[in-house]
Amino acid sequence: MANVEHGAGKALGAGAATARLGMVRAGLWLIAAVLAVRQVVAVLSTPSGERLTDLETWIGPDGVLHVKDSLYDADQFTGTPFGGLVLKPLASGAEQSLGWAWTFGTLGLVVVLGLVAARALPKPVTRRTSLLAAPVAISLLMLSLPVRNTLHLGQTSIIPVLLVLLGCFAARGERSSGLLIGVGAALQPTVIVFAPLLWFTGRRRAAVTSGVTFLACTLLAWAAMPHDSWTYWVHHAAGAGLGPRPDGLANQSLHGALLRFGLAGPLEIGLFLVLGAAIAAVGLRRAVRYAEDGQLLLAVALTGCVAVAVSPTSWQHQLLWVLLAVVGRVGRKASDRYVWPVAVVLVMTLPAKMMLPDVTLAQPLRDNVVLIAALAAATVVPFLSRTVPEYRTPVPTAYAKPVPARWSWVPLVPFWRRVLSRPNLLLELLLIRVGYSAYQQVRLAAHGGTNSGGRAIAEAHGEQINSLEKVLHIDIEHWANHAIVHVPWLKGFFDFYYESFHFFVPLAVLGVLYVRRPAQYRWARSALGFATLLALVGFWFYPLAPPRLMPTLGFIDTVHGVQDFSKPDYGSLTALTNQYAAMPSLHFGWALWCGLVVAALAPKRWMKALGLLHPLFTVSAIIATANHWVLDAVGGATVVGAGFAVTYVLSGPRARPTAEAGPDTAKAPVGLAAATAEGSRS
């Protein structure tokens, strides 16, 4: 009887798990469907003159495919001559119906691409992964910038990617495989880099067939359109000179990056060829190694990343290869496994300006973020081999001991007393992004949401602060501001420090803590979050004009220059920020948080001292540049202290990592081990 009851209990548990898995799968398919509908609605609801613009310039009533002369006379068609030859029959179709057909056809290609990619995952995979992979893949594709850009423009860039995946994973026989990849290369020439991958992985017949097919399609187009073929392959060097400016941010190739760095002429061409050859050699070698390891989808993704880097032009709709690199596993520890896929998803779904601050130091990264991701995937990211035990069973993360809360009656204490594991990186990045968005919105919403809104109130509060500082004999802003103006190198230093380190240093500290000190990361992150929330209250209830925006006090705006206070100009931030959100100073508050965290956690004394220099330089910069009052810095210090206090109340004293917690940590009870496992799943 006991055995029967035990068997029945296991059956019920398995049935419940299957039901939950089915619900999750249905929910993911629903999300994929909603995203697909949303993309179609976004395209078709756009005015006709603003959607499918590339398709319209090719096939519309006055499109280049109707022109009897060269396709490339107007610099509107950037495809290969073979692509023009394939598209020409479509030019006589009805433009409106063709637009609808093109949109839904592209959507269908995306779905097929997601299904093929899901089936190509390295074996063995769990049943749960096999059931959930397809809707997740399709959802990621729908969210990705290349697919959204392709749907909006009416481009053909998904077709070469799909042809390669079909050739590698769905074609029967090497000839069929080579035929598909060769046609893809005829549409997008850099796809020919897949021929060496086929050759060195033992599929030599497929490699030869792909090369022959590419050559045959190209010669066919040359015979049909000799002038266009000469223009594309010879005059424009395989299309390198077609389309928008090659040094534009949309061109995420190595050639585009070198042009953006100011190189030009023979030097740039020579450097591009040398670096491109090196990247191709390293990337293809790694791709062959992972293909032989049984990770052919990862190998295909790395080869595609090589194609992105070495192509003269890699526009946004051609960058889908980078997203496929999400299948690689990086990190031997369970808590590190999220870092690479989350980074790839963020790079491929969010504009670079949303991920990196608008400061001079971050500009090279922001301008080339997709290229950097492609280069990293192709050459340096240490993807795990399937032969490594950690590939399937990552090493559990070492956790800190849970600590009791200071006062057990405080609400939410059970949540804050969870085992201090390294949190999910995706959730952390979303939390930071949402928090910063709230910070921006509150700054804008307070008193009108504009720089002019609430100006009189902000200036009145500025008079109050100035008078109070005079009473306290701490009104040093005017003296410091005028003193540095006469010392050019000091003025330049403080201006640079004010503009460059506000976002970079806190993000760097958070990044180091997340990777190296996860237990302390939660403590530090919570304190920073609470301090920022408290600062938003100050921005809302006490708008304050900084010294540089007080027209009667004679301060000099060393960063932005002389201002017309009715129409101030702060560069690209003019329409985005409320310059009257000065109390408390988060410039100093965040710097003080960095200094305190580094002083508390750094292992060396010189590191602690270096960390404390940052708030010292910051408070000097904000006062000397007339961007804050002394009392603003006091307010910033107050909210930071309050942030640490609230964190202490909710979660108790700062936890020690396992190595610091003593030998008892290794003998944690079973309950703690279970909580740890649960934390790693959450």
N, C-alpha and C positions, 0 to 999 in steps of 0.2 A: 504493500500500500504506500509506504514511504517512497519507494522508487517511482511508483506511478505518479505520485504527487510531485516529486522532484522533476520528472520528465515533463509533466504538464506545465510546471512553472517555467522550465526552460523554453518550452514551445511558446508559451504566452509571451515571454521576454523577447524571443526572436520575432514573433509576430508584431509586437509593439515597435521593435527596432525597424522592421521592414516598413511598417506604416509610417513611422517618422521619416524614414529615408524617402518614401514616396511623396510625402507632403513637401519635404525640402526640394525634391526634384521638380515637383509641380510648381512650387513657388519660384524656382530659378528659371524655369521655362516661361513663366508668366512675366518675370522681369525682362527676359530677353525679348519677348513679344512686345512689351510696353516700350522698350528702348527702340525696337525696330519701327514701331508705329510713330514714335516721337521723331525719329530721324526723317521718316517720309513726310510727316506733317510739316516739319521745319523746312524741308526743301520745297515742297509743293505750295506752301503758304507764302513763300518769299515772292515778291513781285517778279514778273517774268524777265525784266531786264537785269535782275540781280542774281538769279539762280541759273545753274547749268551754263555758266558764262563761257567756259571752254567749249562745251558741246555746241553752243550757239555760234561761236566764232568759226567752228569747223563746218557745221552742218546746216545752220540757219539759212534764211533766204539770201543773205549776202556772205555766207560762209566761205572760207578759203577752199573747201573741197569742191565748190561750184566753179572756182576760178580755173580757167584753162591754162594760165601761166603757172609759175612755180608755186608750190604750197608755202614756201618760206619767204616770199616777197614781203609779206606784211609782218613777219615775226610773230604771228599768232598761233601757228601750228608748230609744236615742239616734238612731235612724235617722229618715228622713223618713216622713211618712204614706204616701207612695207605696211606700217600702220595706216598711212594714208591710203594705200591701195586697198586695204581691207575695209576701211571706213567709207570710201567713195560711194559704194552702192547704197549706203544709208542716206546719202545726201538728198536723194530725190523723195524721201519719205516726208510725211506731214510732220512739221517740226513739233507741234504741240503733242500729238500722240506719241511721237518718238521720245519726247522728254519724259512722259509718264512711263513708257516702256523701258527707257534707259534707267530711270530711278528704281523701278521694281526689279529690273534685271540685275542691277548692281546689288540690290538688297539680297536677291537670291544667291548671287555669287558669294556674298559675305557669309550667308548661312552655310553654303557648301564648304567654304573655306574653314569655318569653325568646326564643322563635322569631321572633315578630313584631319585637321590638326588634333582634335580630341582623340580620334582613333589611332593617331600616330604616336601617342605617348609611349615612352619606353616601358616595356614589359619587365616584370609583372606589375600590374596595378590592382589595387583593391577593387572590390565590387562597387563600393561607394564612389571611388574616383571615376570608374568607368561610366557610372550612371550620371554623375554630376559634371563631368568634364565638358560635354558638348554645350549645355546652356551657359556655363561659365565662360567658355571660349567665345561663344557668339556674343554674349553681353560685353566682354572686354573689347571685342572688335567693334561693336556698335558705339562704344564710348570713345574709342581711340581717335585721335586727331586725324590720322591718315584716312580712315574710312569716312569720317564726317566731312573732311575736305574733298574727298573723291565724290561723295554724294552731292555736295554743294556745287562743285565745278562741272560735274559730268565727265570725269576723267576715266581712263582705262587702266589705271595702275594696279587694280586688284587682279586683273586677268593674268599678267605674268607670274605673280605670286601663286595664284591658284594652279596655273599650269605646272609650275615647279613642284608643288605639293602633290598634285595628281601624278606627275611623272615619277616621283620618289616613292609614293605610298599606295597608289591605286592602280597604276598601269600594270598590265600583264605582259611580261616580257621586256627585255632591255631595249628593243627597237622602239616599242611604243613609248617607253620612258624617255628615250633620247629624242623622239619626235616631238613630244610635248614640251620638253625643256628647250629644244631648238626653236620652236615657234615662239616661246616666251622670250628667248634672246633676240629674235627678229623684231619683237615689239619693244623690248627694253634691252639694249645691247649689253649692259653690265651683267645680265643674267648668265652670260656665257661663262662666268667664273665658276658656275656649277659643273662645267665639263671636267675641270681638273679634279673636283671632288668625286665625281663618278669614276674617273680613271684610277685614282689612287685608292679607292675603296673596292677595286676589283670589278667594277661594272664598265669595262672598257668598251664593249660594244655600244652601250648606251651613250658613253662619252663621245665616241666617234659619230654615232647617229645624230647626237645633238649638234655637233659641229657642222656636219654635212647639211642638216636641216636648216640651221642658221644661215649657212652660206647660200643654200638653194633659194631660200626666201628672199635674201638680200639681192641675189642676182636676178630673181624674178622681178623684184621692184625696180632694179636698175634697168632691165630690159624694157619695162613698161614706162618708167619715168626717169630717163637717163639724166636730164638736167637737175631734177630734184635730188636724185641720188648723189650726183657730184656736189651739189650745194651742201647736203647734209654730211656726207662722209669726208669730203676733202676740204671744202671751204670753211665749214663750221666744225671740223675735227670731231666727227661722230656726235654732232649736235651740241657741242660744248658752248657755242656762241648764241644759241637760240633762247628765246623766252626772256623773262625778266633779267635784271642785272645779276650777274653771277656772284657778286659780292653782297647781295641782299641776305637778310636773315633767314629768308625762306629756303635758301640753298644750304642744306646741312651736310655738305660734302667737305672733304679735306681741302679741295681747291677753293671752295667758298670761304672757308675759315682763313686760309692763307691770304686771300685777297682782303678780308676784313682786318687782318693784322697789318695791312699796309704794304705787303709784298706785291710786286707786279713784274711783268716782263719775263725775260729768260730766267732770272733767278727764281722767280715763283714757279715757273713751269718745271725747271730742273728739280727744285726741292719737292714739288708735288709728285713728280715721277719717281724720285728716289724713295720718298716716304710711302707712296702708294705701293711700290714694289715690296718694300719691307712689310707693310701691313698685310698685303696679300699673301706673302710667304708664311708669316706667322699665323695669320688667321686660318688659312687653308690647312696648314699642318695641324693646328688644334682641331679643326673640324673633322679631319680624317681620323684623328685619335678618338674623338667622341663617337664618330660613326662606327668605328671598329669596336667600341665599348658597348654598342647597342643603343646609343642615344642618337639615332639618325635625325630626329626632329630638331634636336639641339644643334647638330652638325649643319643642317640646312639653315637654321637661324643664324649661326655664326658666319656661314658663307654669304648669306644675305647682308649681314652687317659689313662684311668686307666690300660687297658691291656698293653699299651706301657710301662708304668712306672713299673708295677709289674712283667713283663716278665723277666726271667733271661737274655735273649738276644733280643734286638729290633733293627734289622739291618735297614739300610736306606730304603730298599724296603718294609718294614713292617710298615711304619710310616704314612700311608695315613689318619689314623683316626684324626690326628691333623689338617689336612687341612679342614676336615668336620666341625670343631668347628668354622669356619668362619661365620656360619649362626647365631651365637649368637649375640644379640644386647647388647652393653655396652655403658653406658653414657646417661644421661637424656638430655644433650644439643646436639643440631644439630651438632655443630662443633666437639664434642667429638666422634661422632658415627663412624668416620673413623678409629680411633686409633687401635682398636682391629683387625678388618679384615685386615688392611694393615700390622700390625705386623705379623699376621699369614701367610699371603701371602708371605711376605719377608722371614720369617723363612723357609717356605716350598719350596721356589723357588730359593733362593740364598745360596751358600755355606757360612758357618759361617765366614770364613776369609774375605769375601767381606763386611760383615756388621759391624764387630767389629775390632778395631785397634789391631795390633800385639804387645801388651804390656802385661807386667806381670799381672797387675791388672785385665785385661779383659780376661785372659786365662781361668779361670773357667767358665765364661759365654760363651766364644766362643766354648769351648770343649763340653758343655752340652746344647747348645741353644735349640735344639728340645725337649729334656727332660724337660727343664724349661718351654717351651711353653705348653707341655702336662700336667705337674704338675699344672701350673697356671690355665689352662682350667678346669681341673678336680676338683680343690680344692678351688680356691680363686677368680677367675674372677667373678665380680658381674653381671651376665647376667640378663637383665630385664625380668620381668614376663609380659605376655600378658595382664594381668589385670591392669597394670600400664598405665595411660594415655600417658606417654611419650614414650611408646613402639611404638605407631603409629604416635604420634605427638610430636617430641622432642621439648624441650624448645629452642626458638630462642636465639642465642648468642648475648650478649650485645656488641655493637661495639663502637668504638671511633668516635668522630666527624671527618669528612673529613677536611683536612687543605689545604689552597691554596698553590700553588707552589711559590717558591721565585721569579722566573722569568717565566712568562707565555709563553715566546717565545722559551723556551728550548724544543727540540723534546721529544716525549714520555711522556710529562707531563700528558696528560689525563689518560694514563695507570697508572702512579705512583700515581695519585690523587684518585684512586678508594677508596670506603669505606673500612676502615681498619678492615676487618673481619679476623678471624682466617683462614689461608689458608688451602687448602686441604692437608692433611698429606701425601698422596701418592705422590702428585706432589712435595712436599717439599723434601721428601726422595729421589725421583728420581733426583731432582735438586742438592741435596748434593752429591749424588753418581756420577752424571755426572760431576759436578764441580771438585770433587776429582780425578776422572779419568783423566780429562784434566790437572789437576795439576801434576799428575804422568807422563803423556805422555810428557808434556812440559819439565819437569825436565830431562827425559830420552833423548828427541830429541835434546836438546841443545848441540851442538858441539859433535856429534857422538853417543849420546845415551848410552855411557858407561862411567865407571869411568876413563878409560885411555884416552878416547876421549877428546881433548881440555885440557889435563893436563898442557902443557907448557903455554898456554894462561892463564889458571886459576892461575898458580903459579906466572906468571908475574903480574897479577892483585893483587895477594896477596902481592907481593913486593910493589906495588903502595900504597895499603891501609896501610901497615906497615909504610912506609915512611911518609905518610900523618899524621898518628897518632903521630909519633914522632915529627913532626913539631908542631902539636896541643897539645903536651904533654898529650896525653890520652892513650898512649901505655902501659896499665896496664895488658895486657893479660898474658905475660910471668911471671910476679911477682905473679899474682893470681893463675895461673896454678901450679907453683912450690910450692906455699904456702900451698895449700890444700892437696898436695901429702903427706906432712908430718903430716897431721892430719887425720887419717883413718876414723873417724866417719863423719867428714865434707866432705871428698871425697866421702864416701858412700852415704851421703845424697844428694849431688849435682848430682852424677851419677844416682841415683834413680829418682830424680826430673826431670832430663833431659829426661830420657827414658819413664817415666810413665804419665806425666801430659799434654803433648803436645796436644793430641787428646781428652783425657777424659774430661778436664775442659771445653773447648769450646762446646763440645757436651752436657755436663750437663747444661751449661748456656742456650743453645738453647732449650733444652728440657723443662727446667723450664719456660722459656719465652713462649714457645708455649702453654703450659698447663695453666699457670697462668696469663700471660700478653700478649695476642695475638696481641694487637695493637702495643706494643713496639717490639714484635718479628719481624714483617716485617721490622721495622726501623733498628734493630740491625743486622738481617740477611743480609739485603741489604748492610750495611756498611762492614760487614765481607766479603761478596762476592766480592765487588768492590776492597777491599784491597788485596784480594788474586789474583784477575785478574791482578792488577797492579804489584804485586810481580812476577807473571809469566813473565812479560816483562823484569824485572831485571834479572831473571834467564837466559832468552834467550840471552840478549844482553851483559851481563856482568858476565860470569862464573868466579867464585872466589873460590880459595882454602882457606878453613878455616885454622886457625893456626896449628891445629894438622896434616894437610897435607902439611905443608911447611917443607921440609926435612932439611933445613939448619938453622932453627931458634931455634931448641932445645925444642920444645913443647912436652908435654907428653899427649898421648891420654888416659885419665883416664877411658873412657867408654869401648873402644874396645881393648885397649892394644897396644903394639908395632906393627907397621905395615911395611910390605914390600910395598913400594909405587907403585911398578910396578904391584903387585897383592894384593891389599888390601883386608882385610876380615872384613866385618861388620855383620857377622852372616847371618841370613836369608834375610837381605836387600841388600846383596852384588850385586846381579844381578838385583835388582829392582829399585835402586835409583841412582841418579847422585849426588855424594858427593860434587861436585863443584858448587852446586846451593846454595850459602851461602848469597848472597846479593840480596835483603834485607832478614833479618832474620825473617821468619814467626814463628819461635819458640817464639821470643819476640813479634812479631806483634800480633799474636793470643792471647798471654797472656795479652798484653796491651789492646786489644779489650775487653777481659773478664773483666779486672779490671775497665775499663771505664764504661762498661755497668752495672756492679754490683754497682759501685759507683753512677751512675745516677739513678738506679731504685730500689735498695735495700731500704726497709723501715726503717731499723735500722742503727745507726751509726757504730756499731761494725761489721755489715755485710759489709758496705762500706769499712771499714778499712781492713777487711779480704780479700775482693776482690782485693784491691790494693796491698796486700802482694804478690799475685800471680805473677804479672809482675816483682816485685822486686826480688823474689826468682828465677824467670826464667832468668832474665838478669844476675844475679850472677852465675847461673848454666852454661849458655852457654859460659860465659867468662872463668870461673874457669876450666871447662872441656876442654877448647881449641877448642870448636866447632864453635865459631864465634868471629869475631872482634867486638870491641866497635862500629865501624861505621856500622856494619851489623845491630846492634840494632837500631842505628839512622835511617837506611833505613827502618827497620820494623816499627818504629814509624811514619815515613813519609808516608808510604803507608796506614797505618791505619787512620792517619789524613785525607789523600786524600779520603779514602773510606767513611768516615763520611761526608766530604765536598760534594762529588758527590751525596750521598744520600740526603743531604740537598738541593742541587740545583734541583734535580728531584722531590722530594716529599715535600719540605718545612720543617718547624720545626717539631720536634718530636710530634706526636699526644698524647693526654692524653686519658686514658681509660674513659669509661662512668662514673665511680664513681668519677673521678677527673675532669671531664669536666664541672660539675655544673648542675644545675637544668634544663637548656635549653635543655640538651640532651634528657631528657624524653619527651620533646615536639617537637621532630624533625618533620619536615614537611613530607607530604605524599611522596614527591619525594625521600627523604632520606630513608624512610621505604621501598620503592620499590627497591632502590639501594641496601639496605641491604639484602632484599630477593634474589635479583639477585646474590649478592656476595655469599650468602650461597649456591646457586645452582652451582656456578662456581668452 
